[in-house]
């Protein structure tokens, strides 16, 4: 074994495992909220690139089994996977979904202005994260601006369609396909999988199935998510490695455009079930949404500072 021998991720300290569990819980909680992307939280907590790479290795290992079988290549891909990151994050995400689905739906539905205020602050400040990750700029400044503007406009316009009526008894084929698309949104900052489910009327149905432990629905949804993830992660990883600046600029634009969904005051948007309404000027309540927005900004700011300090200490 020479050049093909992978660099096996080193064993992590217990506190690092607990930190990754917390990261997973935050990512999972974010995906329960229409308009908030789990990919954004992964960016803020400093694990986005590592999670995409780890997912790509796991998927490559699975492909070796299906296409091969090539036991040696399968083992190499698994050894390249940072399991000390992946497993705690997955456990944290699962815990968030199982524990917080009902609570999150109730918060978003019963207190829409306060919920959107909090998440507006979180996402708005999170835009700093991909900006800090940008490689040095070249001479194509106009192109860079156009990428951000186009991505922001696309997100802004598409969010306007998120007003679908709830489907109480959807076809399992629809659930499978919806999950395949929604999981792609999970790994793209600024694109909310929950908002896609809201747009097609499956948001409350899906959270209700999780809360009620409807194993049939959950199984079909999980299968669709696995298929979607397998087809999308490799593309995204290639983009991040070969066109990193353009990909990050597009993410910045998507995050900017997604703020439309999180403006606290919207006419006709009485909660998650109403989708996105017309954006209007602030009205009562004002103090609560503004205070929570500032709290969200501060929380992300602290996370960015902590992640920067960790990166400096580890020499990254």
C-alpha positions as CSV (number, residue, x, y, z in Angstrom):
1,X,0.0,0.0,0.0
2,X,1.7,3.2,-1.1
3,X,0.1,6.3,-2.6
4,X,-3.4,4.8,-2.4
5,X,-3.3,4.4,1.3
6,X,-5.7,6.9,2.8
7,X,-5.0,9.3,5.6
8,X,-7.1,7.8,8.4
9,X,-8.8,10.5,10.5
10,X,-7.2,10.7,13.9
11,X,-9.2,9.7,17.0
12,X,-10.9,12.7,18.5
13,X,-11.0,13.8,22.2
14,X,-14.3,13.2,24.0
15,X,-15.1,17.0,24.1
16,X,-14.8,17.1,20.3
17,X,-17.3,14.3,20.0
18,X,-19.7,16.2,22.2
19,X,-19.2,19.3,20.1
20,X,-20.0,17.4,17.0
21,X,-23.2,16.0,18.6
22,X,-24.2,19.6,19.4
23,X,-23.4,20.6,15.8
24,X,-25.6,17.8,14.5
25,X,-28.5,18.9,16.9
26,X,-28.3,22.4,15.5
27,X,-28.2,21.3,11.9
28,X,-31.2,19.0,12.5
29,X,-33.1,21.7,14.3
30,X,-32.5,24.2,11.5
31,X,-33.9,21.8,8.9
32,X,-37.2,21.7,10.8
33,X,-37.7,25.4,10.1
34,X,-39.0,26.7,6.8
35,X,-36.5,29.2,5.4
36,X,-33.5,28.0,7.4
37,X,-30.9,25.7,5.8
38,X,-29.1,23.0,7.7
39,X,-26.2,23.7,5.3
40,X,-26.0,27.2,6.6
41,X,-25.6,25.9,10.2
42,X,-22.9,23.4,9.0
43,X,-21.1,26.4,7.5
44,X,-21.3,28.5,10.6
45,X,-20.1,25.6,12.9
46,X,-17.1,24.9,10.6
47,X,-17.9,21.4,9.4
48,X,-19.5,22.0,6.0
49,X,-16.6,21.0,3.8
50,X,-15.7,18.1,6.0
51,X,-19.2,16.7,6.0
52,X,-19.5,17.0,2.2
53,X,-16.1,15.1,1.8
54,X,-17.1,12.5,4.3
55,X,-20.5,11.9,2.6
56,X,-18.8,11.6,-0.7
57,X,-16.5,8.9,0.6
58,X,-19.4,6.9,2.1
59,X,-21.3,7.1,-1.1
60,X,-18.2,6.1,-3.1
61,X,-17.9,3.1,-0.8
62,X,-21.5,2.1,-1.5
63,X,-21.0,2.5,-5.2
64,X,-18.0,0.1,-5.0
65,X,-20.3,-2.5,-3.6
66,X,-23.1,-2.0,-6.2
67,X,-20.9,-1.6,-9.3
68,X,-17.8,-3.6,-8.3
69,X,-17.8,-5.4,-6.0
70,X,-14.3,-4.1,-5.1
71,X,-13.6,-5.0,-1.5
72,X,-10.2,-3.2,-1.4
73,X,-11.6,0.1,-2.8
74,X,-14.6,-0.2,-0.5
75,X,-12.4,-0.5,2.5
76,X,-10.2,2.5,1.3
77,X,-13.2,4.7,0.9
78,X,-14.5,3.8,4.4
79,X,-11.1,4.5,5.9
80,X,-11.0,7.9,4.3
81,X,-14.3,8.8,6.0
82,X,-14.1,10.9,9.2
83,X,-16.4,8.8,11.3
84,X,-15.5,10.7,14.4
85,X,-17.3,13.6,12.7
86,X,-20.1,11.8,10.8
87,X,-21.5,9.6,13.4
88,X,-21.9,12.2,16.2
89,X,-23.4,14.7,13.7
90,X,-25.9,12.1,12.4
91,X,-26.9,11.2,16.0
92,X,-27.3,14.8,16.9
93,X,-29.5,15.4,13.8
94,X,-31.6,12.4,14.6
95,X,-32.1,13.5,18.2
96,X,-33.2,17.0,17.0
97,X,-35.7,15.6,14.6
98,X,-37.2,13.1,17.1
99,X,-37.2,15.5,20.0
100,X,-38.0,18.9,18.5
101,X,-40.3,18.2,15.5
102,X,-43.6,19.0,17.4
103,X,-42.1,21.8,19.4
104,X,-40.6,23.5,16.4
105,X,-43.7,23.3,14.3
106,X,-45.7,24.8,17.2
107,X,-43.3,27.7,17.7
108,X,-43.2,28.5,14.0
109,X,-47.0,28.3,13.7
110,X,-48.0,30.0,16.9
111,X,-45.4,32.8,17.0
112,X,-44.5,33.5,13.3
113,X,-43.1,37.0,13.7
114,X,-40.9,35.9,16.6
115,X,-39.7,32.8,14.9
116,X,-38.9,34.6,11.7
117,X,-37.2,37.4,13.6
118,X,-34.9,34.9,15.3
119,X,-34.0,33.0,12.1
120,X,-33.6,36.2,10.1
121,X,-30.9,37.3,12.4
122,X,-29.2,33.9,12.3
123,X,-29.2,33.6,8.5
124,X,-28.3,37.3,7.8
125,X,-25.2,37.0,10.0
126,X,-24.4,33.6,8.6
127,X,-23.7,35.2,5.2
128,X,-20.4,36.2,6.6
129,X,-19.3,32.6,6.8
130,X,-19.1,31.8,3.0
131,X,-17.7,35.3,2.4
132,X,-14.8,34.5,4.8
133,X,-14.2,31.2,2.9
134,X,-13.9,32.8,-0.5
135,X,-10.6,32.2,-2.3
136,X,-8.7,35.3,-3.5
137,X,-10.6,37.3,-6.2
138,X,-9.4,37.3,-9.8
139,X,-10.1,39.9,-12.5
140,X,-13.7,38.8,-13.1
141,X,-15.3,41.1,-10.5
142,X,-18.4,41.7,-12.7
143,X,-19.0,38.0,-13.1
144,X,-18.7,37.5,-9.4
145,X,-21.4,40.1,-8.7
146,X,-23.7,38.6,-11.4
147,X,-23.4,35.2,-9.8
148,X,-24.5,36.6,-6.4
149,X,-27.3,38.7,-7.9
150,X,-28.7,35.9,-10.0
151,X,-28.7,33.4,-7.2
152,X,-30.3,35.9,-4.8
153,X,-33.1,36.7,-7.4
154,X,-33.7,33.0,-8.1
155,X,-34.1,32.3,-4.3
156,X,-36.2,35.3,-3.8
157,X,-38.6,34.5,-6.6
158,X,-38.8,30.7,-5.9
159,X,-39.7,31.4,-2.2
160,X,-42.8,33.2,-3.4
161,X,-44.2,29.8,-4.5
162,X,-44.1,28.3,-1.0
163,X,-47.8,28.4,-0.3
164,X,-49.0,25.0,-1.1
165,X,-52.0,23.4,0.7
166,X,-51.3,20.6,3.1
167,X,-51.6,17.1,1.7
168,X,-52.9,14.9,4.4
169,X,-52.7,11.6,2.6
170,X,-50.0,12.0,-0.1
171,X,-48.9,9.2,-2.4
172,X,-45.8,7.4,-1.2
173,X,-44.2,8.0,-4.6
174,X,-44.7,11.7,-4.0
175,X,-43.2,11.4,-0.6
176,X,-40.2,9.5,-2.0
177,X,-39.6,12.1,-4.7
178,X,-40.1,15.1,-2.4
179,X,-37.6,13.7,0.1
180,X,-35.0,13.2,-2.7
181,X,-35.3,16.9,-3.6
182,X,-35.6,18.2,0.0
183,X,-32.4,16.4,1.1
184,X,-30.5,18.2,-1.7
185,X,-31.6,21.5,-0.1
186,X,-30.1,20.2,3.2
187,X,-26.6,20.4,1.9
188,X,-26.9,23.8,0.1
189,X,-26.6,26.8,2.4
190,X,-29.5,29.2,1.8
191,X,-31.8,26.5,0.4
192,X,-34.3,25.2,2.9
193,X,-35.6,21.6,2.6
194,X,-38.4,22.4,4.9
195,X,-39.5,25.3,2.7
196,X,-39.6,23.0,-0.3
197,X,-41.8,20.6,1.7
198,X,-44.0,23.6,2.7
199,X,-44.3,24.7,-0.9
200,X,-45.7,21.3,-2.0
201,X,-47.9,20.8,1.1
202,X,-45.9,18.1,2.9
203,X,-44.3,20.2,5.7
204,X,-46.9,19.5,8.5
205,X,-47.6,16.0,7.1
206,X,-43.9,15.1,7.4
207,X,-43.4,16.6,10.9
208,X,-46.6,15.0,12.0
209,X,-45.4,11.6,10.8
210,X,-42.1,12.0,12.7
211,X,-43.9,13.1,15.9
212,X,-46.4,10.2,15.6
213,X,-43.6,7.7,14.8
214,X,-45.3,6.7,11.5
215,X,-42.6,4.2,10.5
216,X,-44.0,3.6,7.0
217,X,-44.0,7.2,6.0
218,X,-40.6,7.8,7.7
219,X,-39.1,4.8,5.9
220,X,-40.2,5.9,2.4
221,X,-39.0,9.5,3.2
222,X,-35.6,8.2,4.3
223,X,-35.2,6.0,1.2
224,X,-36.0,9.0,-1.0
225,X,-33.5,11.2,1.0
226,X,-30.8,8.5,0.6
227,X,-31.3,8.4,-3.2
228,X,-31.3,12.2,-3.5
229,X,-28.2,12.5,-1.4
230,X,-26.3,9.9,-3.4
231,X,-27.0,11.7,-6.6
232,X,-26.2,15.2,-5.4
233,X,-23.3,15.2,-3.0
234,X,-20.8,14.1,-5.5
235,X,-21.7,17.0,-7.8
236,X,-21.6,19.5,-5.0
237,X,-18.2,18.2,-3.8
238,X,-16.8,18.5,-7.4
239,X,-18.1,22.1,-7.6
240,X,-16.5,23.0,-4.2
241,X,-13.1,21.5,-5.3
242,X,-13.0,22.7,-8.9
243,X,-15.1,25.9,-8.9
244,X,-14.9,26.9,-5.2
245,X,-15.2,30.7,-5.6
246,X,-18.2,30.5,-7.9
247,X,-19.9,27.9,-5.8
248,X,-19.5,29.9,-2.6
249,X,-20.7,33.1,-4.4
250,X,-23.8,31.2,-5.5
251,X,-24.3,30.1,-1.9
252,X,-24.0,33.7,-0.7
253,X,-26.7,34.8,-3.2
254,X,-29.0,32.0,-2.2
255,X,-28.7,33.0,1.5
256,X,-29.4,36.6,0.7
257,X,-32.5,35.7,-1.4
258,X,-33.7,33.3,1.3
259,X,-34.1,36.2,3.7
260,X,-37.4,36.9,2.0
261,X,-38.9,33.9,3.8
262,X,-37.7,35.2,7.2
263,X,-38.8,38.8,7.1
264,X,-40.8,38.9,10.4
265,X,-43.8,40.9,9.1
266,X,-45.7,39.4,6.3
267,X,-49.3,40.0,5.3
268,X,-51.3,36.8,5.0
269,X,-48.5,34.7,6.5
270,X,-50.2,33.5,9.7
271,X,-47.7,30.8,10.3
272,X,-46.0,27.9,8.6
273,X,-49.2,26.8,7.0
274,X,-49.6,30.0,5.1
275,X,-46.3,30.1,3.4
276,X,-44.8,33.4,2.5
277,X,-47.0,36.5,2.4
278,X,-46.5,40.0,1.1
279,X,-43.6,41.7,2.8
280,X,-44.9,44.7,4.8
281,X,-43.5,47.4,7.2
282,X,-42.9,46.4,10.8
283,X,-46.0,46.4,13.1
284,X,-46.8,45.0,16.5
285,X,-45.2,42.9,17.8
286,X,-41.9,44.7,17.1
287,X,-39.7,44.4,20.2
288,X,-39.9,40.6,20.3
289,X,-38.9,39.9,16.7
290,X,-36.2,42.6,16.7
291,X,-34.8,41.4,20.0
292,X,-34.7,37.8,18.8
293,X,-33.1,38.9,15.5
294,X,-30.3,40.6,17.5
295,X,-30.0,37.5,19.6
296,X,-29.7,35.4,16.5
297,X,-27.0,37.7,15.1
298,X,-25.1,37.5,18.4
299,X,-25.3,33.7,18.5
300,X,-23.8,33.4,15.0
301,X,-21.2,36.0,15.8
302,X,-20.0,34.0,18.8
303,X,-19.9,30.8,16.8
304,X,-17.9,32.5,14.1
305,X,-15.4,33.8,16.6
306,X,-15.1,30.4,18.3
307,X,-14.6,28.6,15.0
308,X,-12.0,31.2,14.0
309,X,-10.1,30.6,17.2
310,X,-10.3,26.8,16.8
311,X,-9.0,27.1,13.3
312,X,-6.0,29.2,14.4
313,X,-5.2,26.9,17.3
314,X,-5.3,23.8,14.9
315,X,-3.2,25.6,12.3
316,X,-5.8,25.5,9.6
